């Protein structure tokens, strides 16, 4: 499986660690080193970059995406072997942004491409959304959730379910396994995870702090 990871130059040490782990578990990293720009602009550009990468993949292959601060810590062959779904998202629950945009997987087919196009179309509503949303909440994740909730009831619980969105089969993965939040879960839960996710934007020095935390966790 090819896995896309993106970061600006100042995150390169973390990016290198991520690439190492992607390769360690037998996958191929697709690396985008982004130019320094407005933080919101960077976040909103990611779905379009992923759509472009998806269009390059061999039909039927699986393409993954990891935020630069989300790390593989165990094999995920069961994800790669899931041929029944077009899109695999990670469900966290709670609040308005229950689906996390930092970890997801796309089957290289027309349905997954349409899903990404729909996500990009939602981002096209930015200027209208600015009028009603706290600027700190703007980003690709907000628009992913607006897409989901334009088709499903807000507050619905999706964890470990399959949903149909206009013929696109979406599997909602359990985030405690596939997108485990280091800031929320204790060490025992994190050791059950296959992908762990830091929140680099809230850390004073993530370039130093994340490697130290990984070492402390022993994963």
N, C-alpha and C positions, 0 to 999 in steps of 0.2 A: 504494500500500500504506500502511496505517496502521501506525505503529510506536509502541509504548508505551515510555515511559521514566519511571522513578520515582526520587525522591530526597527526602531531608529538606531543610529550608530552608538548612542550612549548606553544602549542595553546590550552591546555586543558580547560581553562576558557571559551574560545569562543566555543569550541566543546560542552561543557556542555549546553551553551545557545542554541546552534543549536538543540541539542537533546531535550531539553525542548520544543522548538517550534514545532519540528516534532511530538512529543507526544501530544502537545496541540491541534493540528489539526487532531488528530485521526489516525496518521500513526505510523509505527513501525520503530525505528531507528536501523540500522545495523552499528555498530561503529568499525572503524579500527584505533587503535592508532599505528602509524607508528614509527619505530625506526629512530633516527636521522641518516641521511645519506646525501650524496650529493643531493642538491636541484633538479638538473635535474633528477637524478636517482629516486627520490620520484615521481616527476611529470610523468615520463614515466612508472612508475609501476602501475598507477591508472587504465588504461583501462584493463590490465590483471586481476587485482583484481576484477574489475566490471564484467568481463566475468566469473570469477570463481563464483561470487555471483549469477549471472544470471542463471548459470547452476544448482543452488540449489533451484531455485524458482519453485513453482507449475506452470505447463503449463497454459498459458493464463493470469497469474497475471502480474501486472505492477510493475517494479522496478525503483525507482528514484535514482538520484545521485545529491548531493549538495556539492560544495566546502565548506570547514569549515567556510568561510566568506560569504556564501550565505544563507539567512534566509527566511523561510516561514513567511509571515505576514498576510495571508488571506487564506481561504480554496481554494483548487484546485480540487474539485470533478470532474469538467469537464475534467480534464486531466486523472484522474483515470478511468472515464467512456468512454474515447475515445478508442474504440475497433477496429477502422478502420485502425490504423497505427501500424507499428512494432517498429518504433523509432521516438521519438519526441526530436528535437534539438531546441536551442534558437538562433535566427538569430539577429545579431547586425548590420551588414552592415559596409561597409567602409574598405579599405585596403585589405590585403591578408588573414586576419583571421576573416572572417565575422561570422563564427559560433563559439560560445563560449563553451568551454568544462567544464565550471563550474556548469552547470545545464542541465540535460537531463534525459530522461525517456525511458525505454526499456520494451517492451512486452515480456514476457517469452515464446518465440517460436524460431523455428529454424532460422527464418530470422533475428531476432535481434541478435542471437548468431553469425550468419555469419557476420553481420555488425561489431560486436566487434572483431571478428577474423581478419577481413580486416583492422580494425584500428590498431590492434596489429601488423599485418604484415607490415603496413606502418612504424610503430616505428622500425621495424627490419631493415629499410633502414637508420638508424641513421648515421652510419659511412660515408655513401656516402653523406648524406645531410649536414653533418658537413663541407664539403668542399665548400659549396655554400651559407650557411646561417650564419648570425650573431649569435654567441653563445647565446646571450641574448634572441633570438627568439625561441630557441629550447624548446620543451616541448610537452605534449600530445595534446595541442590545435593546434599547428602547423601541426601535423600529421593527426589530424582529418580533418583539412581544405585541406590538400593535398589529403586525401581520397575523400572528396567531389568534389574537382576540378579535380580529375582524371576522373570524370564521367560527370561533368557539366561545362559549360562555366564559366571561371573566370569573376567575375563582375556581374553575374546573380543575380537578386533580388529574394530572396526566401521567404521573410516575409509573413506569413499567407498563404503559399502554401503547396501543397503536391507534392512530387517528387518521381519518381520511380528509384531506384538504383539497377539494376540487380534483379528486382522483390521484393526488400525491399521497403515498403511504408514508406516514411519519411515525417513527418510533421514539418515544420519550424515555431516555435512559435515566437510571437512578444516579443522581449526582454524587451520592456518598461513595459510589464505586468509580464512576467515570469522570467526575469533576469535583473532587473532594476539596472543600474549602479549608485551607490550613488555618485560617483565622477563626473558624467556627468549630471544627471537629477536634476531638482529643486524639492523642497518639494512637490509641487502640483502633479507633475508626480509620485513621489515616493509613494504618498498616493493612487494612482490608481493601484499600483503594487501589485502582490500577492507573488512575490519572489524578494527580494532586494539583491544586491551583492556588497560587499565592495571589495577593492583591498588591502588585508592585507599586501602583500609584499612591498607595497610602503609607508606604514605607519610606523612612528618611533616606536610606541608602540601599535600595534593593540589589544593586550590583554586588554589594558585600553581604547584605543580610540574607538573601535567598540561598546562596551556596552554604553559608554557615548553618542555616535552618535545615537544609537537606542533609548535611553532615550530622547534625544533632539528632535528626529523626532516624538516621541510619537507613535511608531508602534512596 
